[in-house]
Amino acid sequence: MTERPDAPGVDAWTNDAGFVAECLACLRLRHQPGIGPRTIKRIFDRYDSAQAALADARSFGPQGLCDDTAAGALARGLTTPAAEAEIAAAAAKGLIPLPYFHAAYPSKLRQLPDPPAILYVIGDAKLLTGPCVAMVGARQCSRYGFGAAYDFAVGLSAAGITVVSGLAYGIDRQAHLGGLAGPGRSVAVLGTGLDLVYPDANLDVWRELAAGGAIVSEFAPGTPPRAANFPVRNRIIAGLSLGVMVVEAADRSGSLITARLALEQGREVFALPGPVNLPTFSGCHALLSQGAHLVQSAGDIVAGLARELAPFVDSRRPTPPGRPAREATPSPTPVAAVAGSAPGPRPRPTGRVSGKPPGKASQQASPRPLLPAGPDAPNPPVRAALVVPEGLSPVESGVLTLLADGSKRHIDALATSLAVAAKDLSSALVLLELKGLVRKWPGMYYTGEAQG
């Protein structure tokens, strides 16, 4: 896995004439009447930069890319003033633009038939190119969905997966707070300009995302919240993600639009079953009847995305002693902070911020003193020392500590020794297996996997 490229810092990009010229070329195309994202995608497929495309704008008509009127307007630079005004506003607001051809632009978005020509970012742009899962759902949600959103997000983030959502009330808010509680962190995709906070009540979450996650939008600075913006925004939520989880949704919910877009993009869709007497779960039940994955824990999502996550998991495995290091994805680092939210230590979301006490996934204490291993099953020979990496959850660390002696243990024995619920242990074991740190044997037995 090659290192994820950095986005330019605010000061750096404004002084880079070539970068600014590429941003302006993207914006000139976006501002041109009669040319939408799908047309821009067809144009970009034929060139290696937006500037190269515009230099050849008069040929767009003969190539069948757009009509002669639009091509002529582009060739004459009629949209240049609007593009220059937008990029100046972005610089004044401290935003980072990512034009389509830049190395830090999310490659997953280039797979869309209608990708944004340019994205604006606040925070850590590297999160956009890592493993992401979207979580969407109702603004007016039930207590059940409210708690589940936080707990699922905590579990995903603990596995190093970035939680993507839309910074709305209800499910979105809880998803962001849960994601920010772990190393995977969270990304918000807005239907407004990045300089606006909508809704106002989520200013606290906006600030935490700016300091320790990321906020993105394709809309120009100052763009207000319009109803038409949010379905457009939803395609980016789905496009950034390996899969989409619908936590709670009624029959006509906008979350179902995101799920449909995910299916059209070839992403996996997951849904949480809810009480049959709650109409806010009827959309989830409809998705399940149509083949969406039923999930009861974050581990179910990780297992359902095992193939998609494999390249990211493989790049994060510890390098055994004596073996040459491979190129690996580094820990993301913030690239910008705005609105007085400087990067640095971030307070963990509390019940005061989230509106609920932290879920069980966030309350796990360090395992109690471990009992000596018993003869649960025949033990395989120990080939090498078992590495217990940093950054694991208490349950994951406890499992590896128990298996460090090379023993093969049944899941029930592990649960008894660690004094944890079976569902929490199952999720931890799935994550460890995907990380290559444990091996599952027939009969629900497990051994540690030595990294050498």
N, C-alpha and C positions, 0 to 999 in steps of 0.2 A: 504494500500500500504506500503510495507516494504521499509526501507531506501535503496537507491542504494549503493552498496558497492564501496569503494574506490579502485582505482588502487594503487599499491605500488609506493612510490616516487623513484626517480633515486638512491639516496644513500641507501634507504632501500632495494631495490630488489637485488642490487649487493652484499649485505652482508647477504642475506638470502639463505643459501645453498640449502634448500629444493625447494625454488622457482626457483633458477637457474637450479637445476637438472630437474625440470619439463619442463622448457623452452628448455633445451638441448634435452630432450626426444622428444618433439614436433619437434624440428629442425632436429633431426636424421631421423625421419620419413619423413619429407618434403624433405630432401636431398637424400633420397634413390631412385635411378633409378628404374623405373617400378612401383612406388607407387605414385599415384596422390591424389588430395583432396577427391575424392569420395571413394577411398580405405581407406584413413585415417579415413573418417567419419564412414565407416563400422567397422573399428577396434575400434574406440573410443566408438561406440555404445555398445561394449561388455565389456568395462573396465571402471573403475572409475578414472583413471589417465593415462597419457601418459607413466609414469614410469612403472606402472603395466602392461601396454600393452607390452612394450619392454622387460620386464622380462619374458614374455611368448611368445617372438617372434618366437621361433622354432615351435610353434603350429599353426602359421598363415597359413602355407601350408595345413595341414590336415583340418583346419577349412574352407578352401576355400577363405581365405581373400586375399592371394597373392601367387605368385609362390614360390617354395622352394628356388630358387636362392636369391630372395629379402629377404625372411625370414632369410636365413642363414647369409646374409650380415648384417642384422640388429642385429642378435644375436651376431655376432663377433664384432660389433661396428665399422664397416668400415666407417660410415659417421660421427663418433664422431669428427674428426678434423675439418671438414667443419662446423659442428654445433658450436663447441667451438669458431672458428674464427668469426662466425656471431654474437654470443652473446657478444663477446668481442668488436666487432665494435659497436654494439648497445649501450653498456655501455659507450664507448668512445665518442659517439655522443650525449649522454644524452637522449636516447630514453627509453620509458617504454614498455616492452613487456607484452602482455596479452596472456598467453597460454590458450588453449581451455577450460580446466576444471576450470580455475580461476573464482571466483565469479564475478569479474568485466568484464569478457568477455561478449559481448552483446548476450543475450539469443536469440534474433531474428536471429542471424547468425547461431546458432545451429540448426535452423529449415531448413537450406539449405541442399541440397544433397551433396554439395561440399564446406563446410565452410573452411576458412583458419585455419590451425593448430595453428597459432600464429598471432597476430596482433601487430604492433608497433604503439605507440601513442605519440604525443606531445600535451600538453595542458590538457584539462579537460576531462578525460575518462568517467565521469558520463554522459556527453551529449549523449554518445552512447547508453545508456539504457533508455533514456527518449523518449518522443513522437517526432518522426522525420518525415519530409516529404522531399523527394528528388525533386530537380528542375534541369532539364537538358535541353539542347538546343544547337543551332548552335553557333559555334565560330564566324563565319562571319554572324552576325545577323542584322536585320533591326532596325531602330530607334524605331519602335513600340514594337518589342520584347525586345529590350534593356531596355526601360522604364518599360514595364510590368514585366520583371523579378525582377527588384528592388522593385517595388510597391507590388507585390505578396509576396516577401520575407519579406518585412517590416510588412505586415499584418499578415503573419504566425508567425513571431517572436514576434509580439505584443501579440499574443494569447498564448505565451509560447511554441511554437513549434519550434524545432531545424531544420534549413534548411540544407540539405545535398546536396553537389554537388562535382564536380571534379576538381576545380581550373584551368579550361581552360579559354581561352579568351571568350569574349562575354557574353552569358547567364550565364555561371558558375560564372564568376567574379561578375556580378551584383547580383546574388543570394546570394553569400557570403556576399557582402557588405550590402545588405538589411537585411540579418539575423543578422549580427553583430550589426545592429542599434537598436535591441530590446532585451528583456530578454531571448528569445528562443535561440539566438545566432546561430552559424553555425559550421558545420563539413565539412572538405574537405577530400575526399578519393583519394589517389594518385596512379598513375600507375608507380611510381618510388620509390626509397628509400626515406625515410623521410628526409635524409640529403641533398637532391637535391631539388632545386626550379625550376619547369618547368610549364609554360614558365617563362623566366627570368623577363618579364614585370610584373608578378604578385607577385614579392617579397614583395611589400607593403601589399598585402592581406595576404600572407603567414605569415608575422610577426603579423598582427592583429589576425589571427586565432590562432597562437601559444600563444598569450597573453590572448585572451578572448574567444576562441572557442576551437576547437580541429582539429588535422590533423592526419590521420591514413593511414596505408599501410600494406599490407601483404608481401611486397617485402623487401629483405635484404638491409641494408644500402649500398649505392653506386650503386644500380641497376639503370641503365640509362633508359631514356624513349624509349621503343621499341613499335612498333605498336601492337604487340601481347599482350602487358600488359594491354591495355586499355579495351578491352572487358572483360578480367578477372576482372579488377577493377570494371567494371560496375555492376557485380553481388553483390558486397558489397554495392555499393550505393543503389541498390534496396533492398538488404537484411536488411539494417539498418532501413529502412523506412516503415511507415504504408501505404504510397502511393507515387506514382511518378507523378509529373507534367511535361509534355513536353511543354515547352514554345514556342519553334520555331524549326521546324525540316523539312528538305526536305525528299524526298522519300527514299534515301539511307543513311540517317543520322545514326550515331552511337547512337544517343538518342533513336532511335526506338529499338535498341538492349536492352537498359536499360528498355524500356517499356515492351518488350517481356519477359525479365527476371522477371520483376515485376509480370506480369500475371502468369507466371509459378510458382512463389512463393506465389501466392494467394493474392497479393497486389492490391490495387485500382490504376487505371491509370486515370489521368486527362489531358486534352489537351486544349490549348488556340486557339480559332478560329482566323484566320488572314485574311488579304486581299486576295481575290481569285486570284489576279494577281501576287502574290509573290510566286515563287516556293519554297522558304524556309519554307512555311507553308503547303506544300502539304502533308508532313508526319503527321502533326497534323490533317489535314482534313481526312486523311485515318484512323487514330486512332478513330476519332469521328464517322466515318461511321461504324466502327467495334464495337462500343459500349462504347468507353471511355467517361468519364464524361466531358461535356462541362462546362468550368468555366469562369466566368467574374470577380471574386473577390476572395480574400483569404477566405472570408466567405463561398464561395461555396465549397472550399476544406474542411474546418472545418466541414461544414454540411455533406458532403459526407463521412467523417470519424468519424461521431458522435459515432458510436458503438465502434470503435477502440480507440477513445480518451477518452471514458467515464471513464475507470479506472484511467487515469492520472488526468482528471478534478476533479473527486470525491476526490482524495487524496489532492487536493489543496484548497478545499473549506475552508473558515474560520471556526474555531471552535466556536460555540455560547458560550456566557458566561454561566458558570455553567455546561457545558457538558464536560466530560473527553476528552482530546485530543486523536486523533487517530494517529497511525503511518502514517507519511506523507513523501512524497518525499522532501528532503531538497533542498535548493538552491545549484546548483553545485558550487564547488570551484576548482580553478586551482590546478593541481597536479604537473606540471612541466613547466618550461619556458626554451627556448633554444635560441641560436643565438642572445643573448643580448636583448631578448624581455621578460622582467620581467613581471609577472602578476601585474595587477593594473589598474588604470583608463585608458581607451582607448579612443582616439579621435574619435568622431563620423565621419563616412565616409562623405566626402564632395564632391561637384561637381568636385573638382580638382582630387580626387582619383578615383571616379567612372566614370568620363567622362560625367556626366549629372547632372543637379540639382536634389536635392532630390525630389522624387515623392510626390504626394499629401498626401499619407499616412504618410510621414515623416514631412510634413509641417503644420499639423493640430495645430492650436493655441489653447490656453485654451478657453473654451466656453465663449462667452460674458455674461454679467450679465443676469441671467435667469429671464424670465418673470414669473409672478405669474401664478399658475395653473388655468386653466379654467375648466368649467364643461363639459369635453369632453364626459364623460360616467359615469354611476353610479359607485361610489367608494366602494370597498369592505372594511370591517373593518380592521383596522391595528392590526395585532396580536403581532408584536414585532418590535423593532427598526431595520431599514435596515442598514446593514453593508456595507460600501463602502471600499473595500480592497485597499491596495496600489498596485502600479504596473499596473493599468489600463491605457488605452489610454485616452486622453482628452475627446473623444466622449463617451466612456464607462462611465467615471466618471460623465460626464454631464447627461447622461441618468439616472444613479442611483440617482443623486442629485434631478432631477425632480420627480422621482418616490418615493422619501423618505417619502413624506407625505401620502403614501398609495393610491394615485390616480391611476385610470386606464386611460391611455392616448393612443390616436390613433397615429400611426406612423407619420402621417402628422403633427399632433400637436407637436410631439417631434422634427421633422425636422425643423419646424418653430421656435420653442423656442431655439433650439441649433444653428440655422443658418448653417446647414451642408447639404451636398448633400445626396439625398435619398440612393444612393448606399453605401456611407460611413456609414450612419446610419444603413442600413440593415445588413452590415457586423458586425458592433458593436453589434447589437441586437442578431445576431446568436451566436456570441462568448459569450455574457452574458447569453443567454439561456443555452448554453452548460456548462457554469460554475455554473449553478444553481442560478444565481443572478437575473434573470427576468423570468416572465412567460408570454407566448403568449396566448391571448384569441381570440375567433372567431372575425372576422372583422378587424384584424390587430391592436387590442388593446393590451397593455402591462401593467403589474404591476411589482413592485419590489418584490423579494422573500426574506422575512425576514429569517435570519439565526438562528432562535430559535423558 
